[in-house]
Amino acid sequence: MKIVEVKAVRVRLPSRSPSTPPRRPSWAQEAEVANPMSRYPRFKRHRNLWLPKWSTVWCQVTVEDGTFGLGMTSHGSPVAAIINEHLAPLLVGEEALATDFGT
């Protein structure tokens, strides 16, 4: 069965409030972590200050009979662009259940 469509869609899920208060702050808020922005004092101390706020991306792969599969990542628009502009054109027309890609 061949793949007929691959598409990535950015999704903004509703935010949920925690059902119980945290016992301690997240390590991402408190721990000093080496990162690409460590040379700037404002960002060095807290990892969460330099992490991007990317949205969730869902990828849907549909085959000839309408069957589809879903995948999800939290890496937002960079992943959506790679899926839609690079991977989707390569995968359309390929066997959906291919496990042997040859050598």
C-alpha positions as CSV (number, residue, x, y, z in Angstrom):
1,M,0.0,0.0,0.0
2,K,1.5,3.3,-1.1
3,I,1.7,6.6,0.8
4,V,-0.5,9.3,-0.7
5,E,0.0,12.2,1.7
6,V,2.4,13.3,4.4
7,K,1.7,16.5,6.2
8,A,2.8,18.3,9.4
9,V,0.4,20.6,11.2
10,R,1.3,22.8,14.2
11,V,-1.2,22.4,17.0
12,R,-1.7,24.6,20.0
13,L,-3.2,22.4,22.7
14,P,-5.0,24.0,25.6
15,S,-2.8,24.5,28.6
16,R,-3.5,22.4,31.7
17,S,-3.1,23.4,35.2
18,P,-1.3,20.9,37.4
19,S,-3.7,18.9,39.7
20,T,-1.2,19.2,42.6
21,P,1.4,21.9,43.4
22,P,5.0,20.9,42.7
23,R,7.1,19.8,45.7
24,R,10.1,21.7,44.3
25,P,11.0,23.8,41.3
26,S,11.9,22.1,38.1
27,W,15.7,21.5,37.5
28,A,15.3,23.5,34.3
29,Q,14.4,26.5,36.3
30,E,17.0,26.2,39.1
31,A,20.0,24.4,37.7
32,E,22.9,26.1,36.0
33,V,23.5,24.3,32.7
34,A,26.1,24.9,30.0
35,N,24.3,26.0,26.9
36,P,25.1,28.0,23.8
37,M,23.9,31.2,25.6
38,S,26.2,30.6,28.7
39,R,28.5,33.4,27.7
40,Y,25.7,35.9,28.4
41,P,25.1,36.3,32.2
42,R,21.4,36.9,31.8
43,F,20.9,33.4,30.3
44,K,23.7,31.4,32.0
45,R,21.9,30.8,35.3
46,H,18.6,29.5,34.0
47,R,18.2,27.0,31.2
48,N,14.5,27.8,30.7
49,L,15.4,31.4,29.7
50,W,16.9,30.4,26.4
51,L,14.8,27.4,25.4
52,P,12.4,28.3,22.5
53,K,8.7,28.2,23.0
54,W,7.9,26.0,20.0
55,S,4.4,24.6,19.5
56,T,3.5,21.0,19.2
57,V,3.6,19.5,15.7
58,W,1.6,16.5,14.5
59,C,2.6,14.5,11.4
60,Q,-0.1,12.6,9.6
61,V,0.8,9.9,7.0
62,T,-2.1,8.7,4.9
63,V,-2.1,5.6,2.6
64,E,-4.2,4.7,-0.4
65,D,-7.1,3.1,1.5
66,G,-7.4,6.1,3.8
67,T,-5.6,4.5,6.7
68,F,-3.4,7.0,8.5
69,G,-0.8,7.2,11.3
70,L,0.1,10.1,13.5
71,G,3.3,11.2,15.2
72,M,4.0,14.1,17.5
73,T,6.9,16.3,18.5
74,S,7.3,19.5,20.5
75,H,9.9,21.0,18.2
76,G,7.5,23.3,16.3
77,S,8.0,25.1,13.0
78,P,11.6,23.8,12.2
79,V,10.3,20.2,12.2
80,A,7.1,21.1,10.3
81,A,9.2,22.7,7.6
82,I,11.5,19.6,7.3
83,I,8.5,17.3,7.1
84,N,6.4,19.4,4.6
85,E,9.2,20.7,2.4
86,H,11.7,17.8,2.4
87,L,10.4,14.5,3.7
88,A,6.8,14.6,2.3
89,P,7.8,14.9,-1.4
90,L,10.3,12.0,-0.9
91,L,7.8,9.7,0.8
92,V,4.7,10.1,-1.4
93,G,4.4,7.1,-3.6
94,E,6.6,4.9,-1.4
95,E,5.4,1.7,0.3
96,A,4.0,2.5,3.7
97,L,5.0,-0.8,5.3
98,A,8.5,-0.9,3.7
99,T,11.0,-2.4,6.2
100,D,13.8,-3.3,3.7
101,F,15.2,-0.3,1.9
102,G,17.9,-2.3,0.0
103,T,21.5,-1.5,-0.1
